[in-house]
């Protein structure tokens, strides 16, 4: 009598950053209103944003897909492309594209919409809902994957179905990864192009931190002048006795008004005063 051997396979939650993106080939898609086949290799040498979404003809999904479509030129200007993926068929995609936006349709979409009818793509990327009894079973969560020109995943975001994603944050992430790869420096929280970055060295990192987190203080006594002025910065200077022009100063201030009233912003204003040295 033959024995029956049962085995199980453990599936990762989703592919992690720093790993090679799961491959896909010849997936049915709608591109510029026509049916075509799309493969991951079509985007070799570029950044690729894969936008998984739950269903066609729904609520949050069209707002996301339209927003990415309207920003596609911004992605392409930094060497990136976008594709959308759901487990709907390519025929359903086309019907949704041909539905007016005022009726909840997509209208013209400037990037491919892939039809993951087999659910293999959503499963490989770890966003397929397979829990029995879940109303989303068989659909993809709102997964967003940023893949670099070498086919490596750099960022993963997975939302539940009720909340859409930020196009501007996706652009910012690609710009930050590109800057870090090119310059060997790392990007702090909320970094945008043109902002200061951090040298990944225990000593050199202080160049960033001492500029980012120091506080300037005004005169300790009220300044009796005909108009408000700051005459000396006497604490917290990282670059010598005075802060350089262009530095944004955050501070409380004291002084005397023309009628002789002494004021203290920490009492009367309740919040710090910000200004740029050398401006205005």
Secondary structure, DSSP 8 states (H G I E B T S, - for coil): ------------SS--TTSB-----SEEEEETTEEEEE-GGGGTTSEEEEEE-S-SS-SHHHHHHHHHHHTHHHHHHTTEEEEEEESS-HHHHHHHHTS-GGGT-----SS-EEE-TT-HHHHHTT-B---TT-TTTTSB-EEEEEE-TTSBEEEEEEE-TTS---HHHHHHHHHHHHHHHHHSEE--TT--TTS--EESSTTTTHHHHHHHS------SS---SSS-------S--SSSSS--TT-EEEE--EEE-TTS-EEEHHHHT-S-EEEETT--
